[in-house]
Amino acid sequence: MLFQLLFVFLFNPAMLPAEDEPVFKGGQKSLFTFIYNNLIYPEYSRENCLQGTVQISFKLNKQGKIWYSEVKKGFGTDLDAEALRVVRLTSGKWTMPFEHDTLTSMVLPVNFALKDFKCEERSKDEINAAINAYHARMGISNVIFNYYDKKVEGNADAADELRIQTLKAQLGYDDKFIDRLLKQAQRKLKQEDRQGACEDFQIIRRLGSDKSAPFIDQYCK
């Protein structure tokens, strides 16, 4: 069965820029196309039918580059991080009015939607449970990350290795997961998002794999 991802970038007519506000080069249609082409639906949210709108607040300098950005309203899941990442990719692609105040915040809503994933069958309680499970998952992930950080430094307790391996299996951090994450990082490199790619490469390292080592040496130092 073929699954189709539907990425929707929402525009509220009331939020369209005035003449004295920054405009994405090429206009709103180009902004929609840019988001559509660069958005990578996060794996956890895709598998758990997490979808909706994330609002990203950002500020631009006189050259149209983003110098500050944050999640204004999100879900506390990987959707937030991806929305923030893809908005940051628009840096340098804005036409700036001469008198623009660089301290002014702009808000861009990024909507995530899934089609053909049978998400309509998921109840609100199931969705909330998936969000809570994500937070618990990140807590366990940090335990794993900390162990391998210490191992690189030579300070890890070898007696903990079995427990860490059990936690990795519990979260599905196997070779297939590592390979998917590696491909995702390489896709981000093609998008000229070195920061996002390096974050993925570092996660792979912090899961105890050396598959990303060549990429870290080449792109992340």
N, C-alpha and C positions, 0 to 999 in steps of 0.2 A: 504494500500500500504506500502510495506516495504522500508525503507530508509537505505542506506548503506553509511557509512563514509569510505572514503579512505584516509588513512594517508600515505604520501610519504616522505621519508627522502632522500634528494638528495645528491649525492656524485659527485663531480667534480674530475676526475682522476688527474687533475693538483694539487688538494688540498690534495691528499693522503699524509700521514706523511712520511717524510724521516726517515732513520734509526736512526738519532740522535734526533728525535722528539717524544713526548709522543704518545702512542698508547692505544686505548681503550682495556681493557682486553677482549680477545677473538677475537679481530679484528673488521674489518668494518662490517661484517655480524652481529656480536653480538651487535654492536652499533645501527645498523638499527633495530634489533629486540627489543632492549631496548626502543628506541624512540617509536616504533610502539605500544608496550605494555603499555606504560605509558602516551602517549599523550591523553589529553582530549580536544576534539574540543570545543572551547568556544561557548556558546549558541548564543550570538548576531551575531557573524560572521557566524555561521552555518545557522541561520535563514535568513541572508541577503546575502548569497552567497559570503562572503568575503574569499578569498583564495589567496595563493601565498607563496613566500619564505621570511622568516625572518632570518636575519643573526645575530647570537649571538657571541660576542667577549668575551673571558674569559682567565683567567690566572690560572696556576696550581702551587702549591707548590711542594716541593720535595717528598711529600707523595701522590701526584696525586689528591689532593683535590683542589677544586675551591676556590680561595680566593678573586677573583674579577670577576664580569661578568656584561655585559651591552648589550643592543640592539644596534647593529652597524647600521643595516638598517631594518626598519620595516614599519608598516602601521599606527601606532598611534592608534591601536585598541586592543581588548582583545587577538588578535593573538600574539602580541608582548609579552604580559605578560605570556602566556602559553608557548611560545617558550623558554623564559628565564627560566621559572620554570622547564621545562623538561630537559634543558641542565644542570641546577644546580643539578638535580638528578643524573647526571653522576659523581658527585664529589666523589673522592676516588676509582673510578673504572678505573683509568688510570695507565698504566705502564710507569714509568719515566726513561729516560736515565740519566746516572750519572751526566753529565755536563749540564743538561737543565737549561737555564736561566729562573728563576721564574718570571721575568718581561716581558717575551715574551708573546704576545697575540696570541691566537688561535681563528680561526673563524669557527663556525659550522653553516651551512645553514639548516634550518628546513622548509620543505615545507608543507603547508596545502592545501589539495585538497578535493573537495566534489564530490561524485558520486551519481547519482539518486536523485538529489535535483533540477533538471531542471534549474541548474545555467547557462546553455548555453543560456537560454532565457533572462537573465539579460543583459542590455546594460551597456556600460562603464559609461554613465551618471548616471544610477541607482546605480551602485557600488559606484561611487564618492559621490552620495547623501547619501548613507548608511553610508559611512565613516564620512561625515560631521555630520550626525544625531547622530552618536556614540559620537562625541565630545560634542555636545549639551546635549546629554543624561547624560554624565558624569558631566557636569556643574550642571544640575538639581539634580543629585544624591548627589553631594556634599552639596547642600542646605539641602537635607533630612538628610544626615549624621550629619551635623553640628547641626541640630535641636535636634536629639536624643542624641548626645554627651552632649549638654547642659541640656537635660532632665535628663540624668543620674546624672549630677552634681547638679541638682535642680535649674538650671538657665533658663530653657526654658519658653517662654511666652505661656501660655495655649491657648491664642487667636489664635496662629498660627497653632494649631493642625489640624483644618479643611483644611487649605491650604496645609499642608504637606500630609494629607491623599489624597487630590485631586492629588497632584504631584505623589504620589506612584501609584495611580490608572492609571494615565497617562502613567507611565513607565512600568506598568504590575507587580509591586512589590506586588503581592498578596500572599496568603498562598501557592499556587502551586509553585510559584517561590521560596519561602523560602524553601519548601520541596526539590525542585530540587537542590538548592544550598547546603542544608544540606547533601544530598546524595553525591554530588560532593566532599564535604569536607571529608566525611567518606572514600570515595575512595582514596583520597590523603593520608589519614592516613595509609591505607593499603599499599600504595606505600612508606611508611616511610617518607613522606613529611609533617612533622609537621608544618613547616613554612607556606606552601601553605594552609594547612587545617585551620590553625588558622586565616589566612587572610580571608578565607571564613566565618568562625565562627564569626569573628568580623564584617563583612559586615552584617550578619544576625542581630546581636545585634544593629548595627547602622541603621537598617531599622525598629527598634522598636519592634522586636520580641525577646522573651525570649527562643525560641526553642534551641538555641545554648548554653545557659548558662551552662548546665552541662558539655558540651565539653570544653568550655573555662576554667572552673574550673579545669578540669582534665588535659588538654593538653597545655594550653596557659598561664600558670602562672609560 
